[in-house]
Amino acid sequence: MLYLLDTNIRAATLLGIVGAGAIGYYLLSASRVLEFGVVTTILIMIFATVMLVELPAIWLRDRF
């Protein structure tokens, strides 16, 4: 379940970049108008969200 959530977060980012209107849409639109503070914030939030999902998954894999 955690793997699917992690995969869906990453896919939503990529789909938004190519035009599907997900998380990546905000990233792409902020980079187009040169708002690098917003771009950095979005990237940090995406990274933190992926790590928040990935760390419990790693812990569960090691434990069981």
CORDADA-V502065 format. One record per residue. N is the residue number from 0. RES is the residue in one small letter. SS is DSSP state (@ for helix, = for strand, . for the rest). OMEGA is omega in whole degrees, -180 to 180 (none if undefined). D_LAST is the distance of its C-alpha to the last C-alpha in Angstrom with 2 decimals. Layout:
n;res;ss;omega;d_last
N;RES;SS;OMEGA;D_LAST
N;RES;SS;OMEGA;D_LAST
This chain:
n;res;ss;omega;d_last
0;m;.;179;14.91
1;l;@;177;14.52
2;y;@;179;15.37
3;l;@;178;18.43
4;l;@;178;19.50
5;d;@;179;19.40
6;t;@;-180;21.33
7;n;@;177;23.79
8;i;@;180;24.59
9;r;@;179;25.43
10;a;@;179;27.37
11;a;@;178;29.32
12;t;@;-179;30.43
13;l;@;179;31.65
14;l;@;178;33.31
15;g;@;179;35.18
16;i;@;-179;36.52
17;v;@;172;38.00
18;g;.;-178;39.53
19;a;.;174;37.33
20;g;.;178;37.56
21;a;.;-177;34.02
22;i;@;-177;32.72
23;g;@;178;34.30
24;y;@;180;37.70
25;y;@;177;37.99
26;l;@;-179;36.94
27;l;@;-179;39.52
28;s;@;177;42.28
29;a;@;179;41.88
30;s;@;179;42.10
31;r;@;-180;45.18
32;v;.;174;47.10
33;l;.;174;45.97
34;e;.;-172;44.11
35;f;@;174;41.83
36;g;@;178;40.76
37;v;@;179;39.38
38;v;@;180;37.77
39;t;@;179;36.05
40;t;@;179;34.87
41;i;@;180;33.46
42;l;@;178;31.64
43;i;@;179;30.16
44;m;@;177;29.08
45;i;@;179;27.46
46;f;@;-180;25.62
47;a;@;179;24.51
48;t;@;178;23.33
49;v;@;179;21.30
50;m;@;178;19.75
51;l;@;177;19.16
52;v;@;-174;17.07
53;e;@;-177;15.46
54;l;@;175;14.33
55;p;@;178;12.04
56;a;@;178;10.62
57;i;@;180;10.13
58;w;@;180;8.64
59;l;@;178;6.01
60;r;@;179;5.49
61;d;@;-176;5.72
62;r;@;-176;3.81
63;f;.;none;0.00
